Amino acid sequence: MADFRQDGPTIEPCPQLLEATAGQKLITDDNMGTEWRYFLGLE
């Protein structure tokens, strides 16, 4: 995956983004709760 660059595009075309993220776990609102459980005092 390319590093963030100030002179690069700010929006990637969908096919390019799908190719770059193929095989990676999908992040949705449904599974982000695990990132906030300690901050929100849920655990």
C-alpha distance matrix in Angstrom:
0.0 3.8 6.6 9.4 12.0 15.6 16.2 13.4 14.2 14.9 14.8 12.5 14.7 15.0 14.4 11.1 10.1 11.8 10.2 6.6 8.5 11.1 12.9 11.8 14.8 16.0 16.9 20.2 23.2 24.9 22.8 22.1 25.7 24.7 22.8 26.0 28.7 29.7 29.6 31.8 34.1 33.6 33.5
3.8 0.0 3.8 6.6 8.5 12.1 12.6 10.1 11.6 12.8 13.4 11.7 14.4 15.7 15.5 11.8 11.3 13.9 12.5 9.1 11.5 14.4 16.5 15.3 18.1 18.8 19.2 22.2 25.0 27.1 25.1 24.1 27.6 26.9 24.5 27.5 30.5 31.2 30.7 33.0 35.5 35.3 35.4
6.6 3.8 0.0 3.8 6.2 9.9 11.3 9.7 11.8 12.4 14.0 13.2 16.5 17.9 18.4 14.8 13.7 16.6 15.8 12.2 13.9 17.2 19.0 17.2 19.4 20.0 19.7 22.7 24.9 27.3 25.2 23.6 26.9 26.2 23.5 26.2 29.3 29.7 28.8 31.4 33.9 34.1 34.2
9.4 6.6 3.8 0.0 3.8 6.8 8.9 7.6 9.5 9.4 11.6 11.9 15.5 17.3 18.5 15.1 13.8 17.2 17.0 13.7 15.2 18.8 20.8 18.7 20.5 20.4 19.6 22.0 23.9 26.7 25.0 23.0 26.3 26.0 23.1 25.4 28.8 29.2 27.9 30.3 33.1 33.5 34.0
12.0 8.5 6.2 3.8 0.0 3.8 5.4 5.2 8.3 9.2 12.1 12.7 16.2 18.7 19.8 16.4 15.8 19.4 19.0 16.1 18.1 21.5 23.9 22.1 24.0 23.7 23.0 25.3 27.1 30.0 28.5 26.5 29.8 29.7 26.6 28.7 32.2 32.5 31.0 33.4 36.3 36.9 37.5
15.6 12.1 9.9 6.8 3.8 0.0 3.8 5.6 8.3 8.7 12.2 13.9 17.4 20.1 21.7 18.6 18.0 21.8 21.8 19.1 21.0 24.5 26.9 25.0 26.6 26.0 24.9 26.8 28.2 31.4 30.2 27.9 31.1 31.3 28.1 29.8 33.4 33.7 31.8 34.1 37.1 37.9 38.8
16.2 12.6 11.3 8.9 5.4 3.8 0.0 3.8 6.9 8.8 12.0 13.3 16.3 19.6 20.8 17.7 17.9 21.6 21.4 19.1 21.5 24.8 27.6 26.1 28.1 27.4 26.8 28.6 30.3 33.4 32.4 30.4 33.7 34.0 31.0 32.9 36.5 37.0 35.2 37.3 40.4 41.1 42.0
13.4 10.1 9.7 7.6 5.2 5.6 3.8 0.0 3.8 6.5 9.0 9.6 12.7 15.9 17.0 13.8 14.1 17.9 17.6 15.5 18.0 21.2 24.1 22.8 24.9 24.2 23.8 25.8 27.7 30.8 29.8 28.1 31.6 31.9 29.2 31.2 34.8 35.6 34.0 36.0 39.1 39.4 40.3
14.2 11.6 11.8 9.5 8.3 8.3 6.9 3.8 0.0 3.8 5.5 6.7 9.6 12.9 14.5 11.9 12.1 15.9 16.3 14.7 17.0 20.0 23.2 22.0 23.8 22.6 22.3 23.8 25.8 28.9 28.3 26.8 30.4 31.1 28.6 30.5 34.1 35.2 33.6 35.3 38.5 38.6 39.8
14.9 12.8 12.4 9.4 9.2 8.7 8.8 6.5 3.8 0.0 3.8 6.7 10.0 12.7 15.1 13.0 12.1 15.8 17.0 15.2 16.7 20.1 23.0 21.3 22.6 20.9 20.1 21.3 22.9 26.1 25.8 24.1 27.5 28.4 25.9 27.5 31.2 32.4 30.6 32.1 35.4 35.6 37.0
14.8 13.4 14.0 11.6 12.1 12.2 12.0 9.0 5.5 3.8 0.0 3.8 6.6 9.0 11.8 10.3 9.4 12.9 14.5 13.4 14.7 17.7 20.8 19.5 20.7 18.8 18.4 19.3 21.2 24.3 24.3 23.0 26.5 27.7 25.5 27.3 30.8 32.5 30.9 32.1 35.4 35.2 36.7
12.5 11.7 13.2 11.9 12.7 13.9 13.3 9.6 6.7 6.7 3.8 0.0 3.8 6.3 8.4 6.5 6.1 9.7 10.9 10.1 11.8 14.6 17.9 17.1 18.8 17.2 17.5 18.9 21.4 24.1 23.8 23.0 26.8 27.6 25.7 27.9 31.2 33.0 31.9 33.1 36.2 35.7 36.9
14.7 14.4 16.5 15.5 16.2 17.4 16.3 12.7 9.6 10.0 6.6 3.8 0.0 3.8 5.7 5.4 6.3 8.8 10.2 10.8 12.5 14.3 17.9 17.7 19.5 17.7 18.6 19.7 22.3 24.8 24.9 24.6 28.3 29.3 27.8 30.1 33.2 35.3 34.3 35.2 38.4 37.5 38.8
15.0 15.7 17.9 17.3 18.7 20.1 19.6 15.9 12.9 12.7 9.0 6.3 3.8 0.0 3.8 5.4 5.1 6.1 8.5 9.8 10.6 11.9 15.4 15.4 16.8 14.8 16.1 17.0 19.9 22.0 22.3 22.5 26.1 27.2 26.1 28.5 31.4 33.7 33.0 33.7 36.7 35.5 36.9
14.4 15.5 18.4 18.5 19.8 21.7 20.8 17.0 14.5 15.1 11.8 8.4 5.7 3.8 0.0 3.8 5.5 5.1 6.1 8.6 10.0 10.4 14.1 15.0 17.0 15.7 17.7 19.1 22.4 24.0 24.0 24.5 28.3 28.9 28.1 30.7 33.4 35.8 35.4 36.2 39.0 37.7 38.7
11.1 11.8 14.8 15.1 16.4 18.6 17.7 13.8 11.9 13.0 10.3 6.5 5.4 5.4 3.8 0.0 3.8 5.5 5.1 6.2 8.7 10.0 13.8 14.2 16.7 15.9 17.6 19.6 22.8 24.7 24.1 24.3 28.1 28.4 27.2 29.9 32.8 34.8 34.3 35.5 38.3 37.3 38.1
10.1 11.3 13.7 13.8 15.8 18.0 17.9 14.1 12.1 12.1 9.4 6.1 6.3 5.1 5.5 3.8 0.0 3.8 5.4 5.1 6.2 8.5 11.9 11.6 13.6 12.5 13.9 15.9 19.1 21.1 20.5 20.5 24.3 24.7 23.4 26.2 29.0 31.1 30.6 31.7 34.5 33.5 34.4
11.8 13.9 16.6 17.2 19.4 21.8 21.6 17.9 15.9 15.8 12.9 9.7 8.8 6.1 5.1 5.5 3.8 0.0 3.8 5.5 5.3 5.9 9.4 9.9 11.9 10.9 13.3 15.2 18.8 20.1 19.6 20.3 24.0 24.3 23.6 26.5 29.0 31.4 31.3 32.2 34.8 33.3 34.1
10.2 12.5 15.8 17.0 19.0 21.8 21.4 17.6 16.3 17.0 14.5 10.9 10.2 8.5 6.1 5.1 5.4 3.8 0.0 3.8 5.5 5.3 9.0 10.3 13.3 13.3 15.9 18.3 21.9 23.1 22.2 22.9 26.6 26.4 25.7 28.8 31.2 33.3 33.4 34.6 37.1 35.7 36.1
6.6 9.1 12.2 13.7 16.1 19.1 19.1 15.5 14.7 15.2 13.4 10.1 10.8 9.8 8.6 6.2 5.1 5.5 3.8 0.0 3.8 5.8 9.0 9.1 12.2 12.6 14.6 17.5 20.9 22.3 21.0 21.2 24.9 24.5 23.3 26.6 29.1 30.9 30.9 32.4 34.8 33.7 34.0
8.5 11.5 13.9 15.2 18.1 21.0 21.5 18.0 17.0 16.7 14.7 11.8 12.5 10.6 10.0 8.7 6.2 5.3 5.5 3.8 0.0 3.8 6.3 5.6 8.5 8.9 11.1 14.1 17.7 18.8 17.4 17.9 21.6 21.1 20.3 23.6 25.9 27.9 28.1 29.5 31.8 30.4 30.7
11.1 14.4 17.2 18.8 21.5 24.5 24.8 21.2 20.0 20.1 17.7 14.6 14.3 11.9 10.4 10.0 8.5 5.9 5.3 5.8 3.8 0.0 3.8 5.6 8.7 9.6 12.8 15.6 19.4 19.8 18.5 19.7 23.2 22.7 22.4 25.8 27.7 29.9 30.5 31.6 33.7 32.0 32.2
12.9 16.5 19.0 20.8 23.9 26.9 27.6 24.1 23.2 23.0 20.8 17.9 17.9 15.4 14.1 13.8 11.9 9.4 9.0 9.0 6.3 3.8 0.0 3.8 6.7 8.9 12.2 15.3 19.0 18.8 17.0 18.6 21.8 20.9 21.0 24.5 26.1 28.2 29.2 30.4 32.1 30.2 30.1
11.8 15.3 17.2 18.7 22.1 25.0 26.1 22.8 22.0 21.3 19.5 17.1 17.7 15.4 15.0 14.2 11.6 9.9 10.3 9.1 5.6 5.6 3.8 0.0 3.8 6.4 9.1 12.5 16.1 16.2 14.0 15.3 18.5 17.5 17.4 20.9 22.6 24.7 25.6 26.8 28.6 26.9 26.8
14.8 18.1 19.4 20.5 24.0 26.6 28.1 24.9 23.8 22.6 20.7 18.8 19.5 16.8 17.0 16.7 13.6 11.9 13.3 12.2 8.5 8.7 6.7 3.8 0.0 3.8 6.4 9.6 13.0 12.6 10.4 12.1 15.1 14.3 14.6 18.0 19.5 21.8 22.9 23.8 25.5 23.6 23.6
16.0 18.8 20.0 20.4 23.7 26.0 27.4 24.2 22.6 20.9 18.8 17.2 17.7 14.8 15.7 15.9 12.5 10.9 13.3 12.6 8.9 9.6 8.9 6.4 3.8 0.0 3.8 6.4 10.1 10.2 9.0 10.6 13.9 14.0 14.3 17.3 19.1 21.8 22.4 22.9 25.0 23.1 23.7
16.9 19.2 19.7 19.6 23.0 24.9 26.8 23.8 22.3 20.1 18.4 17.5 18.6 16.1 17.7 17.6 13.9 13.3 15.9 14.6 11.1 12.8 12.2 9.1 6.4 3.8 0.0 3.8 7.1 8.0 6.6 7.1 10.8 11.3 11.1 13.8 16.0 18.7 18.9 19.4 21.8 20.1 21.0
20.2 22.2 22.7 22.0 25.3 26.8 28.6 25.8 23.8 21.3 19.3 18.9 19.7 17.0 19.1 19.6 15.9 15.2 18.3 17.5 14.1 15.6 15.3 12.5 9.6 6.4 3.8 0.0 3.8 5.2 5.7 6.5 9.6 11.4 11.7 13.5 15.5 18.7 18.6 18.4 21.0 19.1 20.7
23.2 25.0 24.9 23.9 27.1 28.2 30.3 27.7 25.8 22.9 21.2 21.4 22.3 19.9 22.4 22.8 19.1 18.8 21.9 20.9 17.7 19.4 19.0 16.1 13.0 10.1 7.1 3.8 0.0 3.8 5.6 5.3 7.5 10.3 10.7 11.4 13.4 16.7 16.4 15.6 18.4 16.6 18.7
24.9 27.1 27.3 26.7 30.0 31.4 33.4 30.8 28.9 26.1 24.3 24.1 24.8 22.0 24.0 24.7 21.1 20.1 23.1 22.3 18.8 19.8 18.8 16.2 12.6 10.2 8.0 5.2 3.8 0.0 3.8 5.9 6.9 9.3 11.0 11.9 12.9 16.5 17.0 15.9 18.0 15.5 17.3
22.8 25.1 25.2 25.0 28.5 30.2 32.4 29.8 28.3 25.8 24.3 23.8 24.9 22.3 24.0 24.1 20.5 19.6 22.2 21.0 17.4 18.5 17.0 14.0 10.4 9.0 6.6 5.7 5.6 3.8 0.0 3.8 5.5 6.4 8.2 10.1 11.0 14.4 15.3 14.9 16.8 14.4 15.5
22.1 24.1 23.6 23.0 26.5 27.9 30.4 28.1 26.8 24.1 23.0 23.0 24.6 22.5 24.5 24.3 20.5 20.3 22.9 21.2 17.9 19.7 18.6 15.3 12.1 10.6 7.1 6.5 5.3 5.9 3.8 0.0 3.8 5.4 5.5 7.1 9.1 12.2 12.3 12.4 14.7 13.1 14.5
25.7 27.6 26.9 26.3 29.8 31.1 33.7 31.6 30.4 27.5 26.5 26.8 28.3 26.1 28.3 28.1 24.3 24.0 26.6 24.9 21.6 23.2 21.8 18.5 15.1 13.9 10.8 9.6 7.5 6.9 5.5 3.8 0.0 3.8 5.3 5.3 6.1 9.6 10.2 9.5 11.5 9.5 11.2
24.7 26.9 26.2 26.0 29.7 31.3 34.0 31.9 31.1 28.4 27.7 27.6 29.3 27.2 28.9 28.4 24.7 24.3 26.4 24.5 21.1 22.7 20.9 17.5 14.3 14.0 11.3 11.4 10.3 9.3 6.4 5.4 3.8 0.0 3.8 5.5 5.3 8.3 9.9 10.2 11.4 9.4 9.8
22.8 24.5 23.5 23.1 26.6 28.1 31.0 29.2 28.6 25.9 25.5 25.7 27.8 26.1 28.1 27.2 23.4 23.6 25.7 23.3 20.3 22.4 21.0 17.4 14.6 14.3 11.1 11.7 10.7 11.0 8.2 5.5 5.3 3.8 0.0 3.8 6.0 7.7 8.3 9.7 11.5 10.8 11.3
26.0 27.5 26.2 25.4 28.7 29.8 32.9 31.2 30.5 27.5 27.3 27.9 30.1 28.5 30.7 29.9 26.2 26.5 28.8 26.6 23.6 25.8 24.5 20.9 18.0 17.3 13.8 13.5 11.4 11.9 10.1 7.1 5.3 5.5 3.8 0.0 3.8 5.7 5.2 6.0 8.4 8.2 9.6
28.7 30.5 29.3 28.8 32.2 33.4 36.5 34.8 34.1 31.2 30.8 31.2 33.2 31.4 33.4 32.8 29.0 29.0 31.2 29.1 25.9 27.7 26.1 22.6 19.5 19.1 16.0 15.5 13.4 12.9 11.0 9.1 6.1 5.3 6.0 3.8 0.0 3.8 5.6 5.4 6.1 4.9 5.9
29.7 31.2 29.7 29.2 32.5 33.7 37.0 35.6 35.2 32.4 32.5 33.0 35.3 33.7 35.8 34.8 31.1 31.4 33.3 30.9 27.9 29.9 28.2 24.7 21.8 21.8 18.7 18.7 16.7 16.5 14.4 12.2 9.6 8.3 7.7 5.7 3.8 0.0 3.8 5.4 5.0 5.9 5.6
29.6 30.7 28.8 27.9 31.0 31.8 35.2 34.0 33.6 30.6 30.9 31.9 34.3 33.0 35.4 34.3 30.6 31.3 33.4 30.9 28.1 30.5 29.2 25.6 22.9 22.4 18.9 18.6 16.4 17.0 15.3 12.3 10.2 9.9 8.3 5.2 5.6 3.8 0.0 3.8 5.5 7.7 8.8
31.8 33.0 31.4 30.3 33.4 34.1 37.3 36.0 35.3 32.1 32.1 33.1 35.2 33.7 36.2 35.5 31.7 32.2 34.6 32.4 29.5 31.6 30.4 26.8 23.8 22.9 19.4 18.4 15.6 15.9 14.9 12.4 9.5 10.2 9.7 6.0 5.4 5.4 3.8 0.0 3.8 5.5 8.2
34.1 35.5 33.9 33.1 36.3 37.1 40.4 39.1 38.5 35.4 35.4 36.2 38.4 36.7 39.0 38.3 34.5 34.8 37.1 34.8 31.8 33.7 32.1 28.6 25.5 25.0 21.8 21.0 18.4 18.0 16.8 14.7 11.5 11.4 11.5 8.4 6.1 5.0 5.5 3.8 0.0 3.8 5.5
33.6 35.3 34.1 33.5 36.9 37.9 41.1 39.4 38.6 35.6 35.2 35.7 37.5 35.5 37.7 37.3 33.5 33.3 35.7 33.7 30.4 32.0 30.2 26.9 23.6 23.1 20.1 19.1 16.6 15.5 14.4 13.1 9.5 9.4 10.8 8.2 4.9 5.9 7.7 5.5 3.8 0.0 3.8
33.5 35.4 34.2 34.0 37.5 38.8 42.0 40.3 39.8 37.0 36.7 36.9 38.8 36.9 38.7 38.1 34.4 34.1 36.1 34.0 30.7 32.2 30.1 26.8 23.6 23.7 21.0 20.7 18.7 17.3 15.5 14.5 11.2 9.8 11.3 9.6 5.9 5.6 8.8 8.2 5.5 3.8 0.0
